[in-house]
């Protein structure tokens, strides 16, 4: 079994068994933690699609996370208040609200991506940051929807026979969507599209002289990633039953980038492990001291400076070392012979 | 009269932005590093100024403490962390300096606590002068504008007419060649970084009595500072000046003229919401527009 497959299966098994384990350990909190992990993991994986495969360092990824959440929040607000939104009385069905939110996120990422991709390098980082902040301020100025305080939701959306209000049902929905999203991204990066994207990352000039139009591929990747961030935002709004402009603030974008780096850039599953590391450390350290950033800051610094491949790379090298150790043994036995 | 007052307010904001942006753009232009932690030095400066002035009662001692405090913290960060980042890609730089921001915020919370200090000021500082017949303007803000002007002229002299400035320009062009010619490039880098931090400390000292001294004050202004240097052209001090003036003016005039303008065009409840959002987002809108027309900024360092 290849090391990658072992890590995949271990993740799958952990996620699949978590509610049972939580029940068994009498720690219902674990399910809630892993729900958050699945949601942040999804956002981080979609950001990795941009950073790791497209060399587009987007510093505004949280904008889509925030927007997805806000669409759910706004529709829920109008539905519960009985205030029609442009003549539409609203809906609480996930099958109506979620595709709508995804569509809005896709359209926004199309616009932001089209404008931002005119630049590259530092300017790209800064312009995506600027668009993210723009959305943050716009969300904060919506006084009908609570301004800076955001919107409180009364209930989760409904989806067929599932009871999303139940922690386990909602958890499994998040995990299934996460797994689906991860598989989709994997297929994508290994398809022709993914190879073009990676080719552009290695050398734009070479790809252009092969007759490829960079903008088309990069923009597609940007829209896909933005939609993924939006889906995570939708799930977050349903999980927390609360949305606020902070969901789209720049430090949220920074957090997502930190997750990608911690887990391993350009590995897709890595950012999920990065999210686990980030959220886990936050959980443990903040229980220990209120000033947890005092420890987390230097820790993040050390990973950036010295741990190039992140948690995923570390796990891979740990798993790969074993066969080598076995191969050395017979030689050692030969030498030991008198 | 309102227009003139708004222009002066805009100049004062521009001066603050220029103090921060000139150091940041110099650091980027020469070392090629995106420094998200730049705002942290501004915060350190403001805290040092406020607490020293509170302890000694002397306004100017507070200023001295701001310069020394931010310079020392800058030297510490440069020698331990920043110099390892100069050859890394932008993603690493962004994250590592973000970590420095997290750390600095918590460190200051731990040392100074969460309650914002109030900086004591001498009497003349909070008085008004008549800049034009009928227009009274606070001395504190005029002082701020003057500091911005002095730094702008000083930097022009430093960069264009001194040996150090020559090295800085040469370092921005080709630092390997400068190193090969026997210049201690590591020391030059430390010097430039600390110089940027001292400007942050100055800005923090000037801003401490006017704005609220609080944890996280650095990040708020930092993002706008980034907008300034991207608008002006990353790496160019002249660009930082132009960018700071543009963003400062747009912000100040926008605050004064956007709400009445929208009130005339739209019903009052929508216009209030919209103008609040538009004012906060104005700098970002300017930046997006500038980048769409000139992707490298108004006055890029190397054409």
Interface residues (C-beta under 8 A of the other chain):
Chain A: X51 X57 X59 X115 X118 X119 X121 X122 X123 X125 X126 X127 X129 X130 X131 X133 X134 X137 X138 X140 X141 X142 X143 X144 X250 X251 X254 X257 X258 X261 X265 X291 X292 X293 X294 X296 X297 X298 X300 X301 X304 X305
Chain B: X28 X34 X81 X84 X85 X90 X91 X92 X94 X95 X96 X98 X99 X100 X101 X102 X103 X105 X106 X107 X109 X110 X219 X223 X226 X227 X230 X234 X272 X273 X274 X276 X277 X280 X281 X284 X285 X287 X288 X291 X292 X295 X296 X297
